[in-house]
Amino acid sequence: MTSTNRRRNALALTGLALALVLAACPSNTPPKARVLPGPDAPPPEEPAHPPPVDNEAACRSDARDPGRVTLHRLNRAEYDNTVRDLLGDTTHPAREFPADDHGFGFDNNADVLSMSPLLMEKYSSAAERLVDEAWARGDLGARCVMDTVSPEPCARDILAAFAHRAWRRAVTDAEVTRLLGFLSLARQHGDSPEVGLKLALRAVLVSPHFLFRVEKDPASTTGAEHPLSDDELASRLSYFLWSSMPDEELRAAADDGTLQDPAVLERQVHRMLGDAKAQALVDNFAGQWLYTRALDAAEPDVRYGFDEPLRLAMHQETSLFFREFLTSDLPMKDLLDAPFTYVNDRLAAHYGLPPVGGEELKRVSLRDRPERAGILAQGSLLTVTSNPDRTSPVKRGVWVLEQLLCKAPPPPPPNVEGLPSTVDPRLNIKARMKMHRSQPSCAGCHSLMDPLGFGLENFDPVGRWRVKEEGGAPVDSGGELPDGTTFTGVMQMRQIVKSDPDLAPCFTEHLLTYALGRGTTTKDQCAVRDIVKQAEARGGRLGDYILGVIQSNHFTHRRAETETPRP
């Protein structure tokens, strides 16, 4: 093929691809519970806050509306994992793509995953490279040998199989016939059938059926809910647990129509959670819920001795800790105080624990160091919720409220300043923050946020245990919550959080948000309650909550888009 013809074909392919793509607390009022949307998220349909937790009667009569999920573009992690499983490519091509926006705490929110011309160009370039390299490895054309005179039968076989996997659904003969048109295009330009077939394979990778998780509504919609198809359920499940496409076993269960059987669905969930690909749930759900990803951007002051090996060890600690809850069927609430963690020699020294004998993180018991148990004592979380030069009881308190209890306060009112530098630095942070709480416009939120943060004051800005602050003042880790409950230190504080009735619904709300790829609203709160009750009845393990989400009507069904007459 000449260079002119290559450009012409590339333009034709790009044109085809584009055508396919087209187919603050007022006074002393306590804040309300909610999971916050991202800064760029569209306005919610209604204020996001759950009903009172004791509203049992209302939920008994409430119809469970599964809601509508916007056409879901693969985010960068999902794209990389999908081409890994589809083509064996491990080069992470999505690193070259524009960053994904976040909504409701996660980067898989379909409402904010937009498609730009630049991103479309990146998809086209990536598709060309991925096909060329997979073809060179012999991964794409091994099913048959194309006859130069009559290449269509073999090309049809290759394209049908590839599109079935890439599009995560059955492919019609008409769709494969359209893809075969690229062989005719190549022939018209004097090129070999192989060139046409590679163009067709690239077209598959820039099709919306690959780039988006398509869930179709009935042909004539009334806005009623309907079950997902087998293929749609397989994709929703696979992208929830693996951030990737269904594997052969899951696809086979979808193809033979058994995946809708609750028993089959449960077996698939247990199998998939035991697979190494479930690390995606750790990286992409827990990494955002627990703020582990934010550790990459943390820059503590140099006087704390924070460096890249310590950053990596902290990151791995939280990842391995959460992963064990998946693999060992541990109770979700024990995330707060599980008496073990993972450290290497560097992190052990940082925590004041005995060395473990090298750079590899190993599981250690914390029976003799109960103050370091649970996620609230892990360096990753304590570092990202601190300022570079000091701890921040406010950030730490907000994190507990938002991520664990869904009671985060609204943003501070305008013109509110941080701690003034004129306050005596010899005072401990608790005494210095009295000024904030003394202002009526701040007291409502700070009376809720600050005490929880004070409970973590024995941990310095990078998570080391301390009994004195840098200025020499003794650490005061006691606090009093708005309801009059008092505590002293992290161990008593975390037990209060662990026994809070909002912990399980809040975790479920975050999990459901991630699983569906959309923010939750008041309409979803009864479904959240159902999932919590089911999970607790099964034992309250982390896997029980995951299974509860997957077996819920919200996960297996969707509400159709109501047709609106156009003027």
N, C-alpha and C positions, 0 to 999 in steps of 0.2 A: 504494500500500500504506500502511495506517495505521501509526502508530508502534507500536501494540500488536502488529499483525501482523508488523511488522519484527522486534520482539523475539522473537515466537513463532517466526518462521522462523529467526532467528539461533540460538535455543535448539535448535530442531530440527536445524539444521545441526551445531551443536556436539555434540549428542547422537549424531548419525550419525558424526561424526568420531571421537568417543571409542569408539563401538562398533566402528568399523573398526580403530582402533588396538589394541583389545583382542584383533579377529580376530588392622767394625773389624778390622784384621789381628792375629791372635793372634801374639804374640812376633815372630819374624823371618820368619814364613811369607809368601811373596809372594802377592798377591791373585790370584784366578782371573779369567779373561777372561769378560765378559758384557756384554750391553746391559741397562741397568737399567730396571725398570718404574717408572712414576710413583708418587708417594707414596700415591695413592688407588687404585692398581691392585689388582685381586683377587689372592689368592695364586696363583702359577704352579702348573701341574700338577706341575712338578719343578724343581729348581734349574736356572737358565739359565746354562749355560756350554758351550762347544764342546768336542768331543773333541780330543785331541792332533792337531796339524796334519799329522803324518806317519802318521796312521792310515788309510792308503790301503786296506789289505786289508779293514778293517771296513766302509768305504764301498762297496767292490765288492760285498759281500754284503748290504748294507743295502737294504731295501725303502723307496722314497721315499714316505713318507706325507705327502700335501699338507696335512693338518691340516684343522681346522674353523674357519670364520670366523663369529663371532656376527653376527646380523642387524644390518646397519650403518646407523645413523642418519646422515643427512647432517650434517656439522659446519657451523659458521657459514660458513666459506669456501666449502664445497661448496654450501650453500644459496644463497648470494649468486650464485655463478657459474652455478648451474642456472637460477635465475629470470632471470638476464641472458640466457642463451642460449635460454630457453623463451619469455620474454615481452618481452625487450628492456629489462628494468628494470635500471638501473645505480645505484639509490639505496642499495644494500647494506642491505636490511631486517634482515639478521641481526645488525646492530650493536645492535639492541634486544633480542636474545635473551640468555639467561644464557650465561656463558662456558663453553666446552667443557672437560671434564677431559682430562688427558694420561695416556698410558700408554706405557711403553717409549720415551719421548722424543718422542712425536708426539700431536697432538690429533685424529688420525683413527683412534685405536684403538677398535674396535667394542665391546670389553669394558667400556669406561668411558664410552661415549657414552649416557648415560641419558636418559630422557624424564620430565619433571616436569609436574605440572598447569600450572605457570606457563608452561613452554615451549609446552605445547599451546595455551594461550590466545594466546601470541604468534604461533604458527603460524596460528591462526584469524583473528586481526586482520590479519596480513600478507596472508593469502589474499584477504580481502575487499578490501583496498586494491589489491592487485596486479591482481585481476580487474577492478575498477571502472576503474582507470587504463588497463589494456590495452584494455578495451572502448571507453572514450572515445577512444582513439587509432585505433580501428578495426582492431586487430590480431587480434581473436578472432572476429568475426562476418562476416568478409569472404568466406567460402567460398560463402555462399548467402544468399538473402533469406527470412526466415521468414514463412510465411503465417499470419496471425492466427487463421484457422479451423483449419488443419492444420499446426501448426509442427513436428511431430515429425520428418518426413523431413530437414529442414534441420538441426534441432537434433541429430539422430542423427549426421549427417555431421560437424558441428562437434565434437561431444563425442568421437566415435571418433578423429578426427585428433588432437585435443588430448591425450586420454588416452594415445594411442600414444606421443606424444613425452614427455609428462610422466612416465609410468610406465616408459618405456624398454623397452617390450616390446609384443608384440601384445596387443590387447584383444579379449575375446570379445563376441559379440552380447549375451549375458546381462548382462555388466557394463555395457554401454552402455544396455541397457534399464533397469537399476536406476537409472542416473544420470538417465534421462529421467523418472523418478518425480518429480523436482523440478519439472518443468513441471506435472504434475498437482497438486502441492502448491500451486504459485502460483495455478493456476486455481481451486482450492478457496477461496483467500483473495481472489479477485477481482483478482488481479494479472495482468499481461501475460506472455506466453511469455518475453519477454526477461528478466524477473525470475527466472523459474524456471531459465532457461538459465544465468544468472550464478550462481545458487545451486549448480547442478550443476558448473560450472567451479570454484567454490570448494571443493566436495567433493573434486574431483580433487586439489587442492593440499593438502588435509589428510588425504588417504588415506595409509596406510602404504606403498602402492606408490610414492608420490612421496617421502615423507619418509625412507623406508628403501631401501637397496639390497638388494632381496630376491633371495636365491639359494636355490632350492628343492632339497630332497632328494627322492629317489624316494618314491613313495607308501608302499612297504613297505621300510623301511631295515634293513640288517644291519650298518651301520657301515662298509661298503666305500666306497672312493673312486669318484667318477664325474666325467666331464667336465662343465664348466659348459655351459649352453645357449648358443646364439649370442648371445642378448640379454644374458645374464649376463656373458659374456666381454667384450662390447662395453662394458658399463657398468663392469666392473672395470678395463678398459684406459683408458677415458675419465676415470674418477675418479682413476686413478694419475697420468696425464700432465697432465690439464687441471683436475682437481678440479671436473669438471662433467659434464654429460650428453653422450652421443654426438651428433655432428653428423649431418647427412643422409648423408654418404658412409659413415661408420662404421655407421650404422644400416642403410643399404642392404646393406653387406657382411654384416651379421648377418641381415637379412631374406632374402637369397638363399642363405644357408647356406655362403658361401665364407670366412667369417672364420676358421674352424678350420684352413684351409689355411695351413701355416707360411709360405709365400711371401707370401700375401695379408696375413697378420698382420704380417709384417716390413715390407711396404710401408706398411701403416697406421701402424706405429710411427714410421717415418722421416717420413712426412707429418705426423703429429701433433707430433713434436718440432720440426719446422720451422715450425709454426703459432704465432702470437703467444700463443695460449692456453697454450702450454707454459711461459709465465712463471709459471703456477701451481706447476709443479714446482720452480722456483727459489724462489718465495716460501714455499711450504708444506713442501717437503722440505728444501732447502738452508737455508732460513730457520730451521728448527728444528735440523737437524743441525749447522750452523755457528754456531748461537746468534745469528744476525743479529737475530732478533726480540727477544732480550733487550736489545738496544741501546736500544730504546724506553724502558726503565725505568732505564737507567744514569744515575747522578748523580755524576760525578767532582767532586772538590773545586773550588771556584771558581778556585783559583790556577792551574789548568791551562788556563783559558780555553776550556773546552768549552761549546759553545752549539748551538742547534738547526741552523743551517746546516752545522756540522761533523758533527753526528749524522746529518743527512740524506745528506751526501756520503759518509760512511763506509758507511752502509747501502747506498747505490747502488753504491759501489765493489765490495763483495762480491757484490752481485746481478749486476752486469754481468760481473764476472770469472767467476762460475760459469756464467752464461748462455753465455759464449763457448765454454766446454767443450762445451755442447750443440750450438751452431750450427756450430762449426768442427771437430768430431770430434777433440778433443784427448785425449791419454792421461789417464786418471783420475789416475794417480800424479803427473802434472805439476801437480796442484793444490798440491803442496808447494813447487814451485820455479819455476813458469812465469815467464819473464822479462818480464812485462808487467803492467800494472794500469790502472785508470781513475781519473783525478783531475780536479778542477776547480782553479781558482786557490787556493781556500781550502785544500783538502786537499793540494795540491802544496806550498804554503807550510808546512803542518803537517809534511809529510814531508821538507822540505828539497829538493824537486824544482823544476825550472824551471816557471814559470807556463805555462798552456795557453791563456790568453786568454779567460776568462769563467767563468760559473757552471755551464755545461754540462760534465759529465764527459766526458773524451776519453781514448782509449787511448794509453798512453805506454810506451815501452820502458824496461826496467830493466837493460839490459845493463851500464850503467855504475854501477848501484846494486844489485848482486846481493843485498845484505843485506835489501832490501825485497821480494824476490821471494816469491811464494806466499802462501797464506792465513795462514801463521803470522806474517806481518809486516803484516797488515792491521789498521787502527785499530779496526774493529768488534770483531774477536775479542780484540785486546789490551785493549780497554776493558772488555768484559764479563767478562773473566777477571782483573780487578784489583779491589782494594778502592778505595773513593772517594779515599783519601788516600795510597795506595802500591801498588806492584805486589804481586802474590801469586804467588810461584813455585808454591805448592801448587795454587791454582786453575788456573793455566796447565798445570801438569804433569798434573793430573787430566783436564783437557780433552783433552790429547793422548792420554792413556791410554784414556779412555772413548770419545771420538768417532772417533779414528783407529785405535786398536789393540784396542779392546774388552778392555782389561785394567784397568778401573777398580777401585780398592780399595773395600772396604766403608766405611760411615760410620765416623768416628773413635769410639773408645770413650767412654763417658760421662765427664763432668767434665774433658775435655781443654780447655785454654785456648789462646788464640792467643798471638802473640808478646808477652812481658811488656814493659811500658813501661820497666822499669828497665834493660833491656839498653842498652848504650852506643849511642846513635843515630848516632855517628860511624862505627860499623862498617857494612860493607855488609850487604845482606840475607842473603847466604850465610853470613856469620859469625854473624849474629844468629840464624839458624835452626839452628845447631849444637845448641842446647839441646833442640829437638824431637827431632832424630835421636839424641841421647844417651840418650833414655828408651827402655828395651826395648819398652814397649808401643806405641811410635810408630815405632820404627826400621824395621820391616818394610815399612810403607807409604811412609814418607818417603824411604827409600833408593831407592824406585822413582819416586815423584812428583817430589821436589824437583829432581833433576838436570835433568829435562826442562824444568822451569820456569826453572831458572838459565840455561838456554840462550837464554831470551828476555829476559834482564835488561837487554840494551841498549835495550829499548823501555820507555819510562816508562808510567805508568798510562793514558795516552791514546794510546799508540803512537808517540810521538816518539822518534827515535834519540838516545841519550845515551852518554857514556863515563864520566860520574860520576853517582853517586846524589845526592839532594838534600842529604844531609849532607856532601857533598864527597868521600866515599870512592870510589875507582875501582870501576867495575862489574866484577864477576868473573862472566863468562858461561860458564865452563868447568864440566864435570860428569863424573861417573863413574857409569855404570849398574851395576846389581847383578852383571852378568856380567863386569865389569872393563873394558868398553868406555869409552874416554874421548873427550871432544870439547872443542872451544873455540869458543864462539859459535854463533849461530843457523844459519849455513850448514852447519857440520859436523853439528849436531844434527838438522836437517831431513833430511840425507842418510841418517842412521841410521834415522830414522822411515820415510823413503821406501823404504828397502831392507828394512824389517822384513817378514817373510813374513806377518804378521798384518794388514798394512794392507789388502790387497785383500779377504780374507774379512770383515774388520770393516766396510769400506764396504758390501760386499754384504749383510751382516746388517742394517745400518741401512736400506738400500734395500729389501730384502725386507720388513722390518717395516712400512715406510711403504706399500709396494705392496699388501700383504695386509691392512693395518689390524689386525694382531694381533702380539703379541710372539712371538719365536722361542725355541725351546728346543733341548735336545740333539738331539731327533729331527730337527731341521731342518738340522743342521750338514753332513750329507753333501750335501744339496741345495745348500747354500751353496758347498761345494767344487766341485760340478758347474758352478754358474753362473760361478765364478771361472775354472775351467779353460776353459770355453767362451769367456768374454769375453777372456781373455788370448790364446787361440788366434786370435781375430778381430782382435787388435791392441791390446786393453787400453784402448780409448777409453771415455770416459764413456758414450757411447751403446751400446757393446758390453755394458757391464754392465746397462744398462737393458733392452736387448733380451734379454740372457740371463735376466733375471728374468721377463720377459713370456713367453718361450718355455719356461720351466721347467714341470715337472709341477705344482709348487706353485701356479703362477699360473693354469693352465688347468684345474685339477681341484680338487675339494674332497672331504673325507671327510664322509660322511653322519653325522647324529646317530643314535646307537644308541637304538632304542626301549627305554625302561625301563618294565616293567609297573607300573602304579599299584596301590597296595594297595586 
